[in-house]
């Protein structure tokens, strides 16, 4: 899971934005990045690294995103297949630290190759790809007997992309909550480089190092919060209160970043976001598994739920130019909107009844 995150997060945090910034003028960079990130995520790297124009970056990122989301859907489905319900909170909080470890290590690796576009993209992918292949080759996968496999048709296949919200309201509310939280996260990660360039007035050469420091600060807090949050959730048998509090905390962190006028203020906001994000990733996946409509189709339902984690990376870039236009180009306004999204996600979890 660390490697899966590593393949995706390093380009998203640093190299994709800087690549677009090289190809177009700074005034056009956020709009061009919105096109690349938005369409690429909707379909969910070497082509991106070598791309001479934004359209080629777009095509390369589309392929990368499609592959990443297919990989992530399969990885998440391993949890209900391999882990008993009583241990899912604990395992979920362990998996929760994978993203910050990947974020910190990915941005750290990138700093070694500043100025070399190919190496900046490919080094994290090579490291992550090795361990993903190792996992695929060694996993003792649980397989259905041929007699237990359901019949297959195009109609049934199309139906797997939908879960009826009236029949499964808890699943639907959990979907909305995750969608709004990830939308807030997508705003932060996609435009972090431009925030530093424009709101903090950082030099472009300093951005990779600053993103690494911000990510490291967030990750240290996140790991501690995740390890404590998941175990505490299992011990007291409650999920919703943790998701609610974590989402509110993350929203408040985005407000802190929105009003920051220095890099130190940005670091404070990132530390607070680590607290909220850590508790959230430790508990939310366990909550989702507890409200799946059908335990016998966990992989399919988690695949549907994965849309809540992928689609926001299309929606955020699609609406970010509008928010920036209304806010006179202020990334502080953009991050304030992101904070509101996280808080909406917090209260969307309250109607869930099947989990305490």
Rosetta blueprint (number, residue, H / E / L):
1 X L
2 X H
3 X H
4 X H
5 X H
6 X H
7 X H
8 X H
9 X H
10 X H
11 X H
12 X H
13 X H
14 X H
15 X H
16 X H
17 X H
18 X H
19 X H
20 X H
21 X H
22 X H
23 X H
24 X L
25 X L
26 X H
27 X H
28 X H
29 X H
30 X H
31 X H
32 X H
33 X H
34 X H
35 X H
36 X H
37 X H
38 X H
39 X H
40 X H
41 X H
42 X H
43 X L
44 X L
45 X L
46 X H
47 X H
48 X H
49 X H
50 X H
51 X L
52 X L
53 X L
54 X H
55 X H
56 X H
57 X H
58 X H
59 X H
60 X H
61 X H
62 X H
63 X H
64 X H
65 X H
66 X H
67 X H
68 X H
69 X H
70 X H
71 X H
72 X H
73 X H
74 X H
75 X H
76 X H
77 X H
78 X H
79 X H
80 X H
81 X H
82 X H
83 X L
84 X L
85 X H
86 X H
87 X H
88 X H
89 X H
90 X H
91 X H
92 X H
93 X H
94 X H
95 X H
96 X H
97 X H
98 X H
99 X H
100 X H
101 X H
102 X H
103 X H
104 X H
105 X H
106 X H
107 X H
108 X H
109 X H
110 X H
111 X H
112 X L
113 X L
114 X L
115 X L
116 X L
117 X H
118 X H
119 X H
120 X H
121 X H
122 X H
123 X H
124 X H
125 X H
126 X H
127 X H
128 X H
129 X H
130 X H
131 X H
132 X H
133 X H
134 X H
135 X H
136 X H
137 X H
138 X H
139 X L
140 X L
141 X L
142 X L
143 X L
144 X L
145 X L
146 X H
147 X H
148 X H
149 X L
150 X L
151 X L
152 X L
153 X L
154 X H
155 X H
156 X H
157 X H
158 X H
159 X H
160 X L
161 X L
162 X L
163 X L
164 X L
165 X L
166 X L
167 X L
168 X L
169 X H
170 X H
171 X H
172 X H
173 X H
174 X H
175 X H
176 X H
177 X H
178 X H
179 X H
180 X H
181 X H
182 X H
183 X H
184 X H
185 X H
186 X H
187 X H
188 X H
189 X H
190 X H
191 X L
192 X H
193 X H
194 X H
195 X H
196 X H
197 X H
198 X H
199 X L
200 X L
201 X L
202 X L
203 X L
204 X H
205 X H
206 X H
207 X H
208 X H
209 X H
210 X H
211 X H
212 X H
213 X H
214 X H
215 X H
216 X H
217 X H
218 X H
219 X H
220 X H
221 X H
222 X H
223 X H
224 X H
225 X H
226 X H
227 X H
228 X H
229 X H
230 X H
231 X H
232 X H
233 X H
234 X H
235 X H
236 X H
237 X L
238 X L
239 X L
240 X H
241 X H
242 X H
243 X H
244 X H
245 X H
246 X H
247 X H
248 X H
249 X H
250 X H
251 X H
252 X H
253 X H
254 X H
255 X H
256 X H
257 X H
258 X H
259 X H
260 X L
261 X L
262 X L
263 X H
264 X H
265 X H
266 X H
267 X H
268 X H
269 X H
270 X H
271 X H
272 X H
273 X H
274 X H
275 X H
276 X H
277 X H
278 X H
279 X H
280 X H
281 X H
282 X H
283 X H
284 X H
285 X H
286 X H
287 X H
288 X H
289 X H
290 X H
291 X L
292 X L
293 X L
294 X L
295 X H
296 X H
297 X H
298 X H
299 X H
300 X H
301 X H
302 X H
303 X H
304 X H
305 X H
306 X L
307 X H
308 X H
309 X H
310 X H
311 X L
312 X H
313 X H
314 X H
315 X H
316 X H
317 X H
318 X H
319 X H
320 X H
321 X H
322 X H
323 X H
324 X H
325 X H
326 X H
327 X L
328 X L
329 X L
330 X L
331 X H
332 X H
333 X H
334 X H
335 X H
336 X H
337 X H
338 X H
339 X H
340 X H
341 X H
342 X H
343 X H
344 X H
345 X H
346 X H
347 X H
348 X H
349 X L
350 X L
351 X L
352 X L
353 X L
354 X L
355 X L
356 X L
